[in-house]
Amino acid sequence: MHFFFRLGLFPRQGGAVTPKPVVPPLSLQAAFRTFMIVSLFAQGARLTMAAESADELLDLSFEQLMNVEISAASRFLQKISEAPSAVSVVTAADIKAYGYRGLAEILRGIRGLYVSYDRNYSYLGVRGFNKPGDYNTRVLLLVDGHRVYDDIYDQVPLGSDFPLDVDLIEQVEYISGPGSSIYGSGAFLGVINVRTRDAGKFSHVEIKGEAASAGTYRGRASAGHEFANGGELLLSASIMDSAGRDLYFPEFDMPATSNGIARDLDQDRYYTLFGKYSWSGWELELTHAERTKGIPTASYDQTFNDPRSETVDGRTVLGARYARTWTSYDVLARLAYMNYRYDGLYTYDSPPAGANVDWARGEWWDAEIQFGSRAFSNHHLIIGADFHNNTRQDQVSYLADPYESYVDDRRTSKRYGVFAQDEIAILPGWLLNAGLRYDHYDANNQDIVNPRLALIGQLRETTSVKLIYGTAFRNPNAYEFYYYNPAFPHLPKLQPERISTYEAIVEERRPDGMRLAASVFHYDISDVITLITNPVDDGLQFVNTGDVSTNGVEFEVEQLWESGMRLRTSVSWQSAYDRAAGHRLVGSPEWLAQLNFSMPVLRDLATAAIDVRYMDSRSTLAGDAVEDHTIVNLTLSTGRLAHGLEVSASVYNLFDEEYFDPGSEEHIQDMIRQDGRGLRVSLSYRF
Amino acid sequence: MSPRSQLFLCLISALLAVMMNAATAETATEEELKAAYLYNLALFVQWPESHHRETFNICQYGADALGPGGLALTRRELHGRPVTVRVVDGMLVDDCDLLYIPALQKTDLQELTASLDGVNVLTVSDVPDAIRLGVTIGLLEDHRKIVFEVNLAAARAAGLMIGARLLNLAVKVTSDP
């Protein structure tokens, strides 16, 4: 996703290749012994479990029974009101009702989150924190428990590079706040947990076709099957092709650069394949996707309006997961293999002329096990361990003709972590949630410990309060370590970014269908990893610089009516202060507001939904500011009409509001124009 | 092999052992959850005053689908009466307070509910679209949780009052006959 910027500053260099370790024969005896011992233990434990669980369930109140089971905040199924964080949930019904086209749009509807788009990648801002040029490295994205990112940039794909069709999403949970005490690096500001739909939702075959503004077409075919043994299979394939509009950039408004008009350059194409087989607690999944995006902005000083300029991002995820809950025990195990392919073609007229090929290949696997126990009264203990083996972390950048290598860095690395968390019922109605995690990174021989402490009180039947303290870290990624590094050995070694957070949340769930949530937080972020121009030799370099302090308040109201109407609205205020620079953090909005309202119309045959987002003005890198804006989207979607037909129509940016996102270091544009009004119509048919 | 990798391998095999045992285990999670639902649903429904019986009778139509959950129910009271749980067939449903029709029974729901006209029985079923077929409460599985729908017309026909709390928690309330 980058670049190479300021041609000629990189010295020629050889690749730093880490030799592959020799794998010794497995210690099978030890493994077998453990297998036998645990086997016996499990047999014994099983007999005593079944009888008591039914009784315990009967003791739950109806609300408790019904309460949304949350799968990620504390890893195991947990009710939202007891989750040691603020949790927001977007369901498949919301995705359909509001016409969300991708993960970025789903996240935009969640309180405290916003997304910037540079017409190539989408970047998530969390509680005021997302400087122009930052990748999505500070949130963790899980799809069915598997981390979706890459082992080079640690970038979470949120735009059209997200490898899953949104129609396959059952639920997105956003768990606010640091999750490093459970997940380790990456869960710095929050965790996005995506659950895919069950195969049962796609009985037989479903096809969908979509046409939208800017020459955009999308098609999907999905098929589900339930086997006699209870296993379920889901297969789905999607394809999207968007020609894109011609875009005008005043910075290039000269006859030599096509008067500032980038023609046919905003094109966006992807295909995704998804397969899932689940049976008796097992889940096998395969995701494969590739996205090709034209670059209309001439980023990294490219020639403006050159049709060759593009990036290709491809991902494959092959995962297996097993989860099971008994009365007193939970078990979760996960194994995944993933790879990531990035190919960037950056084009230049001026010397050194031609094309800069920038590519990266990542390949890794990770394994994870967890064990939860409620065997001791008043305790819910979870222990777990995970291991990541990055078997390929290659970054290459070169000038095609005449050939000149700029970066050729190939390596491998490993990391592992162990954690424990206990939820203790200290008093009636009060839970103390304490977690601790240790991580080791062999790339920089880093050992890190992160705690989290949350006190959760049920004040009344309907009101809960949560007081949370947590820390998190983000280890520098391969890109930050090595892309520029060899050129500047004199600089100090990069350290992890760190955050400590304090948050208080009050939630009220009234029996009349209203939910209120308010939250106050203070975040301290230190050693922020930033790309700077090094004054010594005028080259680019990542350094730990800058401390950021954020204070904020969020307020959310949700109301459900018996008639089926639904309202969710939130306002958040945050002040992210860059202490080194002595001013508000660049690109950070002070106010955000969201409103989502949907209601059944046409005698319950359809749902009409309105979605309004307000974002305050944000400062830009050049010291200017993009104006605040309000975007209104409307969607009308039907339920199943005759013959399994469903129809949906949306207008995005109804009032054609002109708005901008701040540009980054690699852009000449200080502000990048976003899409005006757009339409979309989709038809799906179920056989 | 380093001690660390050995430890890891042991952990993995321990887990494998737990899982293999689990795969053959008789688990009753869904049954228990459904039993808990029946209990909670019955708590918030009012039967007519004239309706007197020594015990609160929960009947399962055709087959036992509650397993250990049903056993747990028999240790409870509902509306001041000890709960009984049994399997019924055919027309022997007259002394049931709650009739649960499990989805695994290939029952003609419409015919069954029609035959119950005027009987003070709360019908609950997890057959898809149950409330359209005259059942008062339909249980649905929604991504590993259970939600329910209410048909007020069917409740009225059975002379039952559905509590406001239940109606608030239902994902869908209809009053279509």
Interface residues (C-beta under 8 A of the other chain):
Chain A: P24 P25 L26 S27 A30 A31 F32 T34 F35 M36 I37 V38 S39 A42 Q43 R46 A50 A51 S53 A54 D55 L57 L58 L60 S61 F62 E63 L65 M66 V68 E69 L77 E170 Q171 R195 R197 D198 S280 G281 Y322 R324 T325 W326 V331 A333 A367 I369 F371 A385 F387 Y416 P511 D512 G513 E562
Chain B: M1 R4 S5 Q6 F8 L9 C10 L11 I12 S13 A14 L15 L16 A17 V18 M19 M20 N21 A22 A23 A25 E26 T27 A28 T29 E32 L33 A35 A36 Y37 Y39 N40 L43 F44 P68 G69 L71 A72 L73 R75 R76 H143 R144 K145 V147 R165 L166 L167 N168 L169 V173
